[in-house]
């Protein structure tokens, strides 16, 4: 089974300040010209990602998105193995099919159809 990490995202309480920090530190390009206003980060060669506002009272973190063939089946399999669902499977306005889970240790991760 080939389930690669497709992208990453930073979830931050101060998305604008966090965007500025990484732009200035690494020269990354940050844009939000998409249906959700999601801050997409282009790191140059390598894997790009994005930046999303953290829910109120939540500490920031980095989240990986793993590619799967069937999002619903992957959610069911993850739950059977002890994961919990944070955001149930959904199709985003840009067509991405995603879900956000927490592994048995409470570490959040995303899955997306590829």
Secondary structure, DSSP 8 states (H G I E B T S, - for coil): ----EEEEEEEES-HHHHHHHHHHHH--EEE--STT--EEEE-SSS--EEEEE--TT---EEEEEEEES-HHHHHHHHHHTT-EEEEEEEE-TTS-EEEEEE-TTS-EEEEEE-
